[in-house]
Amino acid sequence: MTELVELAENVYGIERAGDMRVPARVYGSAGLVEALGSEGDRTLEQLRNVATLPGIRRFALALPDAHQGYGFPVGGVAAVDRQSGVISPGGIGFDINCGVRLLRTDLRADDVAESAEDLADSLYEAVPTGTGKGSILDTDLDDVRAILERGMEWTLERGHATEADLAHCEENGRLPGDPNAVPSEALKRGVNQVGSLGSGNHFLEVGRVTDVYDAATADAFGLELDQVVVLIHSGSRGLGHGTCTHYVRAFEREYADVVDALPDRQLVYAPLGDRLAERYWSAMNAAANFAWVNRQAITVAVRQVFADLFDDPTLELVYDVCHNVAKEERHVVDGRETDLLVHRKGATRAFPPGHPEIPEAYRDVGQPVFVPGSMGTHSYVLAGGRQSMDRTFGSTAHGAGRVMSRTRAKEEYTAGELRRTLRERGIFVRARSGGTMAEEAPGAYKDVAEVVRVSDALGIGTLVARTAPMANVKG
């Protein structure tokens, strides 16, 4: 039994024991943490297992939206020493660089309200959803290879993005990826998937700003009350999934002795510096580049739909953040700067004011962070908090976090009832299937307001604004 001890308000700990190399920390209110101890839930067990990884520094971390995942809990962070640590695909996820971007418009809610249903229909027609093929940009294998290497720079060269789009992406939308490290079958899956939502919890949402909590930061982000905004949540599609699957199996073959010794084989890892570890990291970076281009292609379609329905609207990218990735970063550990590889699995980078990697326009207020709720609840805009570097290696929550399995959600909810209820509230939802809608019912998720309240209270992500949905397209 994993014993969780309250250390301070919203801070809980698991003492180092057995094979754990570091203690574990869980950030959350009493209510959020209580859900982690429910029967059959393995979140805390997975967190304790993460603490056994070679090279892990300070803590294994679970954020306020944490829930059970593959090997690592979703909402988990692990920073390992770049020289003596390991890389674990379970700490990144199958949907590499699943992420969120926010577009701001010059429209007001009244400009859109009467057209919200038409807008939902038009966006659903314009942006492919579900599994399999379907894309906004037609691409061949050579295009995909270029995307894997150049990321958002490829979209700029092809006229699908502006300089401002690149400037407002994490890492400017490009990591040092090697297309040759991506397995051929995964690469083929990326052809004609550039500009597609995929399935599951991915979505495209038009909303309005209902609340501003920090006027100065909201102004820096270009946000104001009653403004229409667009959230896009998608990732690297079949290419990312195929890449992760390939390397998990390769790790299991290459490091069979490691697998045998692990508390959970889903934690399989490779030592940094080993050929296979570095090849996977290059492939992961390439898949991350694909995901940024995917979200940019969706942005192209969104801009066109708005242009068709409204009079010369402006849609500008506020920021684009990823939440399934491992990044090389420098952090202070035990009083000295250390090179780390930070695994963020369902976690958002949240660098504080003054950090040099934040775009200049936001450097005084902190990195923009987006925490979506669900198709029937509010979403939130935060800024990287001043305590994030000390508490969470510059990270915060990435969403509400599931509290109910997809299977149970489909037993509890029906698509027809959800559509009717949401429509009565002025929210128009389009989805590829009724099953997807039921799986993503608002009741299947934690209280996102509580998740962001805890982030704000801890100083890892400070509240800036809140949005409410008007039209939503589900994958």
QUIGITA-V950452 format. One record per backbone hydrogen bond with DSSP energy under -1.0 kcal/mol. CO is the residue of the C=O (numbers start at 1). NH is the residue of the N-H. Records with the same first field share a line. If there is no record, write none. Layout:
BEGIN
CO->NH / NH
END
This chain:
BEGIN
5->13
8->11
10->28
11->7 / 8
12->26
13->5
14->24
17->20
23->60
24->14
25->62
26->12
29->33
30->34
31->35
33->36
34->37
35->38
38->41
42->46
43->47
44->48
45->49
46->50
47->51
49->52
50->53
51->21
53->56
55->81
57->59
60->25
61->77
62->27
63->66
67->74
70->72
74->67
75->63
76->345
77->61
78->343
79->57
80->341
81->85
85->272
87->270
88->91
89->92 / 93
94->96
95->98
98->323
99->234
100->321
101->232
102->318
103->230
104->316
107->228
108->111
109->113
112->115
113->116
115->119
116->120
117->121
118->122
119->123
120->124
121->125
122->126
123->127
128->197
140->144
141->145
142->146
143->147
144->148
145->149
146->150
147->151
150->153
151->154
152->156
153->157
154->158
155->160
156->159
162->166
163->167
164->168
166->169
169->172
170->173
171->174
173->152
175->177
178->181
183->187
184->188
185->189
188->191
190->193
192->134
193->195
194->136 / 137
198->130
199->202
202->475
203->233
204->473
205->231
206->470 / 471
207->229
208->468
209->226
211->466
214->218
215->219
216->220
217->221
218->223
224->227
226->109
227->209
228->105
229->207
230->103
231->205
232->101
233->203
234->99
236->240
237->241
238->242
239->243
240->244
241->245
242->246
243->247
244->248
245->249
246->250
247->251
248->252
249->253
250->254
251->255
255->259
256->260
257->261
264->267
265->268
270->87
271->274
274->278
275->279
276->280
277->281
278->282
279->283
280->284
281->285
282->178 / 286
283->287
284->288
285->289
286->290
287->291
288->292
289->293
290->294
291->295
292->296
293->297
294->298
295->299
296->300
297->301
298->302
299->303
300->304
301->305
302->306
303->307
304->308
305->309
306->310
310->312
316->104
319->102
320->170
321->100
323->346 / 347
324->97
325->344
327->342
329->340
331->338
333->336
336->333
338->331
339->82
340->329
341->80
342->327
343->78
344->325
345->75 / 76
348->396
351->367
352->355
355->358
359->362
362->365 / 366
363->354
367->384
369->382
371->380
374->377
379->467
380->371
381->464 / 465
382->369
383->462
385->388
387->391
388->392 / 394
394->350
396->348
401->446
405->409
406->410
407->411
408->412
409->413
414->418
415->419
416->420
417->421
418->422
419->423
420->424
422->427
423->426
428->472
430->474
433->437
434->438
435->439
436->440
438->441
441->444
442->445
444->403 / 404
447->451
448->452
449->453
450->454
451->455
452->456
453->457
454->458
455->460 / 461
459->387
460->385
462->383
464->213 / 214
465->381
466->210 / 211
467->379
468->208
470->428
471->206
472->430
473->204
END
